[in-house]
Amino acid sequence: MASKTTSGTRERKPSSSAPIGDFQEPVGPVGMSRPKHKRTVTGFGPQEIKSVEASIPEPQRAAWKKFSAKEFSSKEDFEAEVVRHIETTLARSLFNCDEAAAYGGTSLAFRDRLVIEWNKTQQNQTFADPKRVYYLSLEFLMGRALDNAMLNVGMKDVAKDGLSDLGFRMEDIIGQERDAALGNGGLGRLAACFLDSLATLNYPAWGYALRYRYGIFKQEIVDGYQVEIPDYWLDFNPWEFPRHDVTVDIQFYGGVRKYMDESGKQISVWENGEIVTAVAYDAPVPGYGTKTTNNLRLWSSKASHGEFDFTKFNSGEYEASVADQQRAETISAVLYPNDNLERGKELRLKQQYFWCAASLFDIVRRFKKSKKAWSEFPNQVAIQLNDTHPTLAIPELLRILIDLEGLNWDDAWDIVQKTFGYTNHTVLPEALEKWSVPLIQHLLPRHLQIIYDINLQFLQYVERSFPKDRDMLGRVSIIEESQPKMVRMAYLAVIGSHKVNGVAELHSDLIKTTIFKDFVKIYGPDKFTNVTNGITPRRWLHQANPRLSELIASKLGGYDFLKDLTLLHKLENFVDDKDFRKEFQEIKYANKVRLAKYIKEAQGIPVNPSGLFDIQVKRMHEYKRQQLNIFGVIHRYLELKDMSPEDRKKMQPRVSIFGGKAAPGYWMAKTVIHLINQVSKIVNADKDIGDLLKVVFLEDYNVSKAEIIVPASDISEHISTAGTEASGTSNMKFVLNGGLIIGTCDGANIEITREVGDDNIFLFGNLAEDVEDLRHGHFYGGFEIDPQLKRVFETVRNGTFGDAGQFSALVNSIVEHGDYYLVSDDFKSYIDTQKLINEAYKQQDEWLTKTITAVARMGFFSSDRCIEEYANEIWNCEPLPPPEKNGA
């Protein structure tokens, strides 16, 4: 009988190429141990669950039901749960319960509550067997989980009162949690917002990533320099569940044996080499205002044959005895190991395959339980590749279908293309991953064969379609004919997916006219689409700025706007409402006081909350142009020094705040951090300047720090060279919290301008279409540096901010090496726009009107809208609301 789905009964057709059945082989080659999937929480299909349930005697079922876990719903129940966990799970008592233990007890109480919903959600999804979305992202920058869980289940006030009874303050308890170190920048934070929206909108979805033990790194500033120290965040993580019975053996190295079977079909067997075991760890992802709780599955690596080699240990070879274990565990040790070295490159590629192979095994196993024909796979499974990192999933799925399941190439390739969607996040050539052919040959020999086969079929198709354009074959080939040859992962992702999307309108247009323009000719424009990024208003308004969320709710008649952000437009009715304006302004000031207090505690720098807070916090990179910002700060400092004390009194006080991490091997970005800190040291100590200018670099920027920083901004800087920022999402967070933007016409700034209006954003600089001509002019024409920028460089070179030699490469990259990121071209426009901002800020009444209007017009930039667009245009999947009665 056909299984029921949300879209009605589907006719099941037997597969033409292979029998429907369980894996006869493990995920790797012959001779490997079979992965353990006997009887686990995820081990049954809907029919099996029903037959198991029917076989359990009624008295046992009744007893189980009677004592089944219940969710707490009152303050007393919450307190009982917290105390029980503190006393039994954590083995503490009334006399030695500190804030860390109180955090542990509170988290475990909420975790238990989520688990109940989580189990019901997974059961509901198993029974309905709908199309599921699998989001593969190398990063998930989740931030703190407790506050998010309390708000999403609507129990924060209950918890606050309960903790107060037990002698603790809510903010102290929330502050105990470490940020989950599973990402670094916008890519990972976008993935986290998407998981929140998928659950909130009731889409059946799983996230897949690696369980990094050390994540990115903890940033410390020592003598003005960035120093990276390990960030071991897993000391106590109540939000994860080890699934030691969900393991997959993953193969590396070895060789490929080919032979003909009895029917004359060529069979490939990948054999020998090294095996590493992937162990699953699950974390619940609750939706807001719904019982749906989805899953984030993280894979941890371990040696496949025990902890260490006992024979070697007994013969005194202690280091060698644990070598296999250490080599295996390094795979999931660190996010983005430094790949300046060859061994670092190999480790990164290992990470990517390990995660893709484990995730695909899991996805395929789940599909096979349904006993559907393989042709149904794309109707049940949508896999989204978040950037190029998970591109190896494409040849891996082909390998499973052809080598393990016996499908022919055409059927398998059809399934693969219909299953995958690819999100591109950059047009920067250096960020489009390429891996050397010898490295892939060494590490993944079967996958290299498959990639060559994909490429051959694709190039034959291109040659048939464009017989007169021989040059195109070289331009679009997955294999770059360089020394050594390289595999272009972005091209493989485009060819292997049915949809490719950019993340802002400008970016989506650029990928079609630059890096993928030949592919638009080959496939037509329909394969390429745009989904402008968004953010979750639950975390970035309700959690980060609760007073503003409450004020908005008081005017809109409730918190419905958190699930439908377009309702914010009604706030424009209150732009002239005196009481609303007064409270809006008070909330902004209180948020600035909170940040000023944090800056004093963390950095020891006193700042005046009445000053204009000018903030740039994001990953450190030359294209994001933190160097343009700090050169502008130096210019402002020099102008103030030139003024008489009377003139200075007329100036607008300003606090310039920076934050962000530079990749360990990115020397130029680290130089910018050093310059910011040196300028900070000189400017903040200058008695003539006082409060008129303060410069702050906040170390170790992360999600929970962003929740303090974002609501306090007056101006935020999104000043990338036009055409380099794919979208940006921090720009959306700042505006949603009543901070205006100074920015270039780049990424989502363009769409934000369209929504909020030209009067409520400060744009400057050259346009994307002029960038190539300007760069060309720098090399082949006259290249004049703006005189005001020249003066900044002279001040740096004369040692005002310490050893000028430290900054010579940064200055020379502009003066002598072509100024690739157009700092000199945009400098005058930038400082003129900053002057306009100073004047506008002095007119506080008009400024307040601008900020309220901007907030009211941000409804488009919700990650809920993004997910609806992905679901309709790319995934073709439906929500699955939880059953009305939760007894099921």
N, C-alpha and C positions, 0 to 999 in steps of 0.2 A: 504494500500500500504506500502511496506517495506521502511524504511527510508534509505536514501543514506548515505554511510560513505566513508571514504577515501579508504577503501579496496573493494569498489563495493557494490552491493546490497546483504544484508544478508536476508536469509529466516527466518521469525519469526514463532516460534512454540509456541502454547499455552502452558502454564505451566500445568504439569500433577497434581501438588499438590495444587495449589491455583490460584484463579482468578487474572488477572491483574487488578489492581485498585489503587486508592489513599489510603493512610493510613486511616483506619477507626478509629484507636486509635492513641493517641499521643505516644511519645517515652517512656514515663513512664506508670504506671498502670492505671486502670480504675479510673475515678473520677478526673483526673488531667486536667488542662485547656489545650486546644489544642494549639500547637505552632502556632505563627502567620506567615503565608506564603501566604497571599491572593494575593496581586499584588505588587511585588517588582522587583527590577532590575534583580533578578535571578529567577523570578517566571514563566516564560513561556518556553515552548518547541518550536522547529522550526516551527511546523505547526501553533501553536497559534500565534506566532509572525507574520507570514504571513497573517493570517486572521485578526488580529488586524490592521496591516498596511493597508490592503485592505479596511477596514471599515472607515479609516480616509479620509475625503474629500480631493481632490487634492489641493484646495487653502491652506488648513491648512498645508498639507505636504510641499508645496512650501515655505510657510512663514517660517516654521521650518527649512527647508534646507537653506534658505537664511541667517538666523541668527544663524545657527549652529556654535559652537565654532571652531575656526581655530587655528592651531599651529603657534607660532611666528617663523619666519625664518630669520629675519635680526636683526642687532643690535638695530635699532630704535624701531622695534616691541617689542623686549625684554625689552628695557628701558620703553616703554609705559606700559607694563604689570607690571613691578616692581613698577613703580610709582603709578599705579592704585591700586595695592594691598596695598602698604604702606599707601596710603591716604584713601582708603575705607575699606578694610578688617581689617587693623590694626589701622585705625584712627590716623595716625601720619601725620606730614607735613614736608616740607623742613627744618623747624627750629628745629624740635626735633626728626629727624631720626638718631638714633645711629646705631652702627654695628649690634646690635641684630635685629632692625627693618629692616635693609638692608638684613640681612640673611632671615628674615621672608618673605620679598617681593620677593627675588630671589627664595627661595624654593617654594613659592606659584606659581610663574610664571612657574617654571619647573614642579611642580606638575600638574598644569592645562594641560600642554603639554602631560605629561604621561597619564593623565586621558583619553584624547581623544583616544590615542592608546589602552589604557586598555579596554575601552568600545568596540572598534572595534574588539580587540582580543577576548573578551568574546563572542561577537555576532558571530564572525567567528566560534568559537569553538562550540557554541550552534547549529548553522546551520549544520555544518559538522558532529556533534555528533560522534567524534572519541573516541578511547580508551583514557581515561585520567589517569594521574599518580597523586596519592595523597601521599605526603611525610609527615609522621607524626613524628615530632621531638619535644622533650620537650624543646629544645634550638634552637634558630636561632640567631647566633651572627653576626648581619648584619653590624655593624659599621655605619659610617655616610652615609647618603643617598644622600645628595646634590651633592657632588663631583662625586659619582658613576653615578648619573642620568645625569649630564652634559657630562661626558665622553661617557656614553653609547649612548646618542642621538647625540653625535658629535658636541656639541654646547658650549664647555667650552671657546674657544677663543672668541666667540661672547659675552658670558657673561662677560668675563674678560674685554673686551673693553667697554662694556656697563656700568659695575660697575665703571670703571675708569672715564667715563664721569660723573657719578653721585657722584664721589668723594670718592670711596672706593677701597681698595685693595682686590683682590680675596682671598689671604691666610687668611686675617683677617675675611672675611665673612665665609669661610669654617670652621675656628676655633670656630665659635659661636655655632656650632651644638653639641648637646650631643650625645654620642653613645647610640644607642638603647640597653637597658640593658636586653636583652632577652636570655642571655646565659653566659657561663663561660669559656669553654675550647674548645678543638679541635672538639668535637662532634657537638657543635653549629656552629663553623666556617665552618666545612665541609658542614653542611646543608645549610648555606648561599651561599657557593661556588656552591653547586648543584642547588640552585634556579637560580643563575645567568646563569649557563650553560644550564639549561632546557629552559629558556627564549631565550637565545642566539641561541640555536639549534632548536627553534620553536616547542618544545614538549608541548602539552596541559597539564599543570601541576598546581597543587595547593599545597602550604605548609599549614600545620595546626599546631598551637601551642597555648599556653596561653599568654594572654596579662598581663604580670607581671607589677604591678605598681612600684615595687621596684627592680625588676631584682635580680641580685646577691647581691652585696653590694658595697659601695664605700670603698676602702681600704685607711686608713691613717696609717702612721708609727709614733707612739708616743713613745719617749724614746726607740726606736729600736723594739718596739712590733707592730704587726698588730692590728689595731682597726677597727672594722666594723661599718660603719655608713650607714643609709639608702640612697639609690641612687634613688630619685624620679625623673625620667627622662621625665615625661609626661607633664611638665609645658606647653610646646608649642611644639606640634608634628604635623607639617603640612603634614606629609606623611601618616597619617591614616584617614580612613573614618568610622565613627560609622555607623553601620547598625542596627538602633534601631528596624527596622521591621523584622530583621532576628534573631529570638530568639528561643531557645529550652529549654523546661523544663526538668531538670535532677533530677532523683530520687535517694535518699539514704535511707538506713535503711529499716524499715518496715518488711514485711514477705511475704511468698509465699503460695497462696491457690491453691490446685490442685483439679480438678474434671474431670469427663468424660463427653464429649459432646454426642449428640444423636447417633453419628456414633461409639461410643466406643473409641474415641481417647482421650488420656489424655491431658488436657489443664492446663497450669501453669499461674497463675496471680500474678504478684508482686504488692502488695498494701500497702497502708498507708506509714508511714515514712515522710521524709522531702523532699521538692522540692526546688531546686535552679535554677534560670534562667541563661542561657548562652546567652550573647549578642555578636554578631559578630562585629569585627573591621577589615577592609580590608586595606592592603597596597600594592601598585603596585610594581611589580618587573620587571624592564625593561631589555630586552635583548640588547646585544651590536651589533650595525649595523643592527638591524632588527626592524620592527614595533611591533613585538610580545611583549606584556607586560602581564606577568602572575600575579597571585594573591597569597598573603600570608594572610590567614585568622587567626586572633587571637581571642580567646574567653575570654570574661570578665565575672566575676560572679556577680550576684546581687540577692537580696531577691526576691522571686517570687510574693509576695503580697504587693508591695509598699515599701516605704522607712521606715516606722516605725509603730508601733502599737498605734493607736490614743487613744484607750481606756486606755491603760497603761499610756500613756503620761498624759492624763487628770487626772488620779488618782495619779499623782506625781511620778510614777515609771519611771523616765527619762532614767536611764541606761537600764532597762529591755525593754523599748519601742523600742530601736534600736538594741537589742541583735541579732535578726534574721538577720537584715541587715549586722551587723558586721561579724556574723558567715559566712554568704554567701560570703561576699566580701573577707574574708581571703583566700578563695580558689585560687584566682588569684592575691594575694598580693605579694608573694615572691617566687622566684625560689629557689628550694631546701631548704625548712624550715629545721632547725636543727632537725634531726630525732634521736637524742640521747634519747629523751623522747618519751613515748608512744603516747602522743597527736600529736607530730611532725610526727610520723609514720602514724597516721590516716589522718593527713592533706595531706601528700604526696600521699597516696593512693587515697584520695578524688580528688586531683588535676588530677591524672592520669585518673581516670574514667570520671570525668567531661569533660576533654578535648577529650577523646576518644569517649564518647557517643555523644557529640555535633557534633564532626566531622563526625561520622558515620551517624548520622541523616541527616546531610547536603548532604553527598555522596549518601545515599540511596534515598533521596528526588529528587536529580538531576537525578539519574538513572530512577526513576519511571515516570518522565515526558516523557520519551521516549516510554512508553507503551510496552516495550519489555518483553519477558518472563524472569523469574528469572534465567533460565539456561544461559542466555546471560550476566549475571552480570560480570563474570570474563573476558568476551571479551570487556567489556566497562570500567572496573575499575581495576587498579593496585594500591595496597596500600603497601607502603614500611614502615616497622617499623624500625626507627633509634634507635637501641639498644632495651633493654627490656622495657623501660618506657611505650611505647604504647601497650604492650601485651594484656591489657584488651580489646582492640578492637576485639580480636578473639572471646571471649565468648559474647561480646556485639553484634557482627554481627550475631552470632548464635541465640541469644535471639530475635533479630529483625525478623530473617527469620522464626523461629519456633513459638514464642509466638505471634508475631504481624501479620505475613504474612501467617501463617498456613502451611508452608512447613514441610515435614517429615524430620527426623534427617539425613538420608543418603544423601538426595538431598542438604540440608542446609550445611552439613559438606563438601561435594564435592565443593560447591561454595566457602566456606571459605578457604579451602586449596589452591584452584586455584587463589584466590584473593591476598593473603598476601605473601610478601617476608620479610625476617628478616635479618638485618645487625647486626652482632655481633662486638662489639668494644673492648672486653677485655677477657683475660683468667684469670684475677685475681679473685679468688673465692669470695672475699668480694664485688666485683662490680657486681656479678651476682645476680640480685634482688631476694629476697624471702620475701613473706608476710605471716604472721601467719594466719592459718585457722580461729581462733576465730575472728580476725580483719575483714577478708573478710566476714565471716558469719554475723557479726554485721552490716557492712557497705553495703554489696552487696549480700544479701542472695540468690537471683536467680542465680547470676554469680557463686557462689560457687557450687551450684547444677550442673550447666553446666560444670564447670571445672572437677568435679567428674565424670560426664558422659563421657567427653572427655577422661579422664584418664582410666576409666573402658574399654571403647572400644579399646583404644590403648594397654592396658596391655593384653587384650584378644588376640589381634592380635600378640603381642610379644610372648605370651605363645604358640600360635599355631605355630609360626615360629621357636621358639627356645625351644621346650618342655623340653630339658635336662638342660637348664641353668636357674634354678629357681632364682639364685642370681641376674640375670639381671633385673628381675621385680622390685626389690627394688632400683637398681641403676638408672633405667630410669623413675621411677614413677614421675609424676608431683608433687605428694604429698610426702614430706619427712617425714618419720616416726620419728619425734623428739618430744621434749617436749617444747612448744606446736608443733603440726604438722605445717609444712610450705608448701606454694605453691611455687614451683621453676618456676619463670617466664620465664627463658631462655628455659627450657624444653617445656613449653607451646608454646613459640614462634617457636621452632623448629618443634614441632608436627603439629602446625596449619598453617605452611607456606609451599609453594611448593619449595622455594629456600632459602638457608641460605648462606650468604657470609661473609667471613672475609675481612679485608681491607688492607692486604699486603700478599705477598706470604708466608712468614714465619708464619704469624699469622693464615692464612687460613689452613696451614699444622698443626699448633699446635692445633687448635680447633678440628681438625679431629682425632688427636692422644691423646688429653687430655680430655677436658671437654665434648666433644660430641662423643667420640670414639665408645660408644655402639650404638649411633644413626646412625653412618656410617654403622655398621653391619646390623642394622634393615632396613634402607632405601637404602643402597648402596651409593657409593661415588657421584653419579650424583646430588643428592640433595644439595651437598655442593660445593660451587664455590668460586672464589676469584675475587674481584674487588679492585685493589690497588688504594688507595686514590689519589686525585689530588687537585689542587688549580686553582682558576680562574686567568689567566694572566692579565685580565682587571684590577682587583683591585691590585694584588700583583706585577705587573710590571708597567703597564701603569699609574695607579693612584698613587702607592706608590713611584715610581721611574721614573717620567716623562722624565728626561733627558736621562736615559739609554734606555727607550722605543723609544725615538726620534732617538738616535744614531743607534739603531738596525734597525729602519725603514729606516734610510738613507742608510744603507748598503744592506737591503733586498728589497728595492724598494717599500716601503709602509708598512701599518700596518696589512697586511693579517695574520702575525704570531700571532696576538691576537685572531684570530679565528681558526688558525691551528698552534699550538705551535711547531709541528714537523719541521716547516720551519726554526727554530733556528739553525738546523745543518749547514746551509749555513754560519753561522758566523765563522766556523772553517777556512774558506778561508781567514779570515782577522786576524788570530792569529799573523801573522808576519807583518801586515800592521802598519807602524810606527804611522801614524796619528790616526788610530783607537785605537791603544794601548794607545797613549798619552791621547786621550779624555776619554777612558774607565777609566783610572787611575784618571784623574781629577774629573770625576763624583763620583767615590768612595770617593775621598778626600772631595769633597763638601758635600756629604752625612754625612761623619764623622764630619765635621765642624758643620753641622746642628744639629746633635745629641749632640755634645759637648756643643753647645749653649743651647740646651734644658735642658741638665743635670745641667748646671750652673744656669739656671733660676729656675728649679724645685727643685733641691736638694742643690744648693749652692756649688757644688764641681767642681773646675776647672780641666778639663782633657785635655791632649794633643792629638789633632787629628792625630799626626804622630805616636802615639803608636799603638800597635796591639789591636784592639777592639775585646775582647773575650766575647761573649754574650750567656746567657742562660735565655730565657724568656718563661715561660709556667706555667701551673697550678702547685702549690707546692704539691709534693707527694713524699713519700720515694722511690717509685719505679723509679721516674724520676731522683733521686739522686742529687738534688741540694747540699746535704750534702757532697758528693764526691767532687764536684766542690769547695766548700768553704774550705774543708780540703786541697785540692790542692793549693788554694790561700794562706792559712796559711803556708804551706810547702814552697812556693815560697818566702814568706815574710821572713821566718826564714833563708833561703839560702842567700837572699840578705843581711840580717843583719850580717851574718857570713863573708861576703866578705870585702876585703879592698876597699877603695874608688876607686882605680885604676881598680880593677876587675869589680866593679859595672858599670863603664863607658862602659864596653864592652857588657853589658846586653841589651836585647831588652825590651824597655818600653812597658808596657801592662796595659790595662784598663779592669777590670773584671766587667761586667754589668749583674745584675740579675733583674728579675721582675716576678711577678706572685702572685696569691691569694691562701691562704690556706682556706679550708672549715672551717666555724666557730667552728665546734666541733673537728677539727683535730689538736690535741695539739702538736704532734711531728712535723708536717709541720710548725706550728707557731714557734716552737723552732728553726727550721732551719732559718726562716726569722730573728729571734732575733739575732742568731749568725752572720749571714751575716752583719747585721747592726752594731753589736759590733766590728766586724773585720774592717769594713769600717771606723768606728770612730778612731780606733787606727792607722791603716795603713795610712790613708789619712793625719793624723796629724804628721807623722814621718818625721822629716826634713832630716834624713839620706837617706830616700828612695826617696823622691821627686816625680818626674814624672815616676819613674821606675815601680811603681805599684800603681794603684788607684782601689778602690772597690766601686761600686755604686749599691744601690738597688733602682730601679725606682718604686715608689708607684702607685697603682691603674692601673696596666697594662690592656690595652684594645686594641681593633682593631685599633683605630686611633693612639694610641701610637706605635703600632706595625708597622704602615706605616712609622714612622720616624726611628724606631730602626732597622728594618730588612735591609733596603738598606745600613746601615752603618757598617755592620759586616765584620770583616776579618775572624773570626772563630766563629762558633756557636756550642753549646754543646748539643748533643742528646745522653745522656750517661746512659740511662736506663739499669737496669739489663737485660741481654739477655733473651728474651722470655716474657717480661712483657709489652712492648709498642706494641699496636696492629699495628699501622702504623706510626703515626706522620704526620703532614702536615707542621709544621713550618720548618722542615728540608728542605722541597721542596722550601719554600718561600726564605729562606736564600741563597740557592745555585742559584736559579733563579736570585737573585740580586747580584751575584758575591761574595758571602761569602762561604768559605769552611767549611766542617764539621769535628769536632772531635766527634766520636761516637762509640758505640758498634755495634756488628752484630745483630741488632734488628730492628723489624718493617720494614719500607720502606728504612732504611739505606742500607739494603742489595741490593735492586733494584737500589737505587741511585748509589751505588758502581758499579754495573754492567753497568749502563748507562754512568757514567762519567769517569770510569776507576780507578783502584787501586791507581794510582799516584796522583789523585786529591781529595782524601779524606783521613782522618787520623783515621784509625780504631784501637781499642785496646780492651783488656779485654777478658773474657771467653765467650764461645759459649753457646747457649741455651741448647744444648744437655748435657753440663757438669754441669748445674746449680743444678740439683737434687742431684748429687753425692757430689758436694761441700757442699751443705746444710747438707746432711747426715753426711759428715765428720766433720762439725763444732760441731755437737752434740755428735757424737760417736767416733771421732778420735782425733788426736792432732790438736789443733787450734792455729796456730801461727800468730800473727798480724805483719804486715810489720814494721820493725824498724823505717822507716821514718814516718809512720802513728802513731806509738807509741809516737814519739817525738811531733807530732801535738797534740795528746791527752794530753800529759804532759803539754804542753803550755796552753791549754784550762783549765786544772785542776788547774794550779798554779795561775789562776786569771788574766792572761794577758789581756783577753777580757771581764773583769768584773766578776761578781759573778759566780764562777764555778758551784755552785749548780743549776743554771738555765739550764746548759747544760749537767748535769750528766746523765739524761735519754737518751739523744741523743748518748753520748759516750758509755753508758752501753749497749744500744741496739746492739752495735757492739762487745764490749769487753766481755760482760757477757751473752747476750741473743741470741747468735747464728748467728748474722750478716746476717739476712734473705736476705738482698739485696746485699750481697757480696761486700761491700765497701772495706773491707780489701784485698780480693782476687784480686781486680782489681786496687788497688791503685798504685802499682809500675808501672804497664803497663800504667796507666793513666798519671803519672808524666813524665815517659820516653817519651811518645808520645807528651806531651806538650813541652818537650825540642826539639824534632824534629821539631815541629811547629815553635819554636823560630828561629832555624837555617834556616828553609825554608823561613821564612818571611824576613830574612836579605837579601836573594837573590831576590830582588824585581822583577828583570826581569823574573826569572823562576816562581815566585809567580803569576805574572800577566798572564803568559801563562796558568798556572793552572786554574785561575779564569775564564778567557775568555773561555777556553775549557769546563769547567764545565757548564757555562751558555749555551753554544751552544748545550750541550748534555741533556738538561732538557726537551726536547719536549714531552717525554712520560708522564710527571707528570701534565697534564692538567685535570681539572675537566670535560672538554668537552669529553675527552676520556673515563672517568669513566661513564658519563651519556650514551654515546653510548653503552658501555658494559652492563650497567643495562638494557637499552632499548632492546638490542638484546637477552641477556641471561636470564633476569629475568622478565621484564615487557611485552615483546612482543608488543611494541607499536611503532607508526610511528610519525614523525614530521608532523606538520600542518603549512606550510608556510603561512604568511599573503597574502590576495589577492593582485594581482599586482596593481589594482586600488583601492584606499582606499575610493572611494565613496560608496562602498557597505554597 
